[in-house]
Amino acid sequence: MKTIAYLRVSTDMQDTEKNKSDVLRFANDKKLGNVEWVEETITGTSNYKQRKLGKVLEELSKNDVLIVPELSRLARSISQILEIIDIAKNKDIALYSLKENFCSNDKSITSVVTSTIFGLVAQIERDLISQRTKEALRAKKEQGVKLGRPKGRGKSKLDNYKLEIESMIKAGVPKTKIAKKYNTLPFNLYNWLKQNNIEYKERT
């Protein structure tokens, strides 16, 4: 069993000594063994997958333990916190948060209610984001800003190989081989040739 304590601070001026003391006392009381420390100074708005926390969650496995001083140290977004809790539950990792007295694999009414509330708040958060997005789009529309994808042909990955493809076309290389070479479908190649006014005559 591996026990990791994750400590995140927003600035290097924040003191983590009290958090460390609380974690060690908790680990000793629960007989969780040696504690490995993972610390980083980074804002909580950064996605946990791009932080050290993401790597920790990948490496931890069944029966391992992850301790945090409080759930807000995981992320600033409720939906991300809930996602991390779900990962812990699915991997059978014991995620402890000292401030909330929470454990992800605890079946007590307190943990069940906490998870339910987090799920509800996450849904409210998603609804509010959706509402703000719709309001912003409506405001832009009222201002005369054109919305949606711009008209016209979008950029294709084949554009970077236009000269090569034209040379192969002139040499009579079958389109299926050209499509395979550039990791695309023949249908996509046909459309790209048509959009770029490149003539292709089938061999007889």
LINQUI-V847177 format. One record per helix or strand of 3 or more residues. SS is the DSSP state (~ for helix, > for strand). FROM is the first residue (numbers start at 1). TO is the last residue. If there is no record, write none. Layout:
ss=SS from=FROM to=TO
ss=SS from=FROM to=TO
This chain:
ss=> from=3 to=9
ss=~ from=17 to=29
ss=> from=35 to=41
ss=~ from=48 to=50
ss=~ from=52 to=59
ss=> from=65 to=68
ss=~ from=71 to=73
ss=~ from=78 to=90
ss=> from=94 to=97
ss=~ from=109 to=142
ss=~ from=157 to=170
ss=~ from=175 to=181
ss=~ from=186 to=195
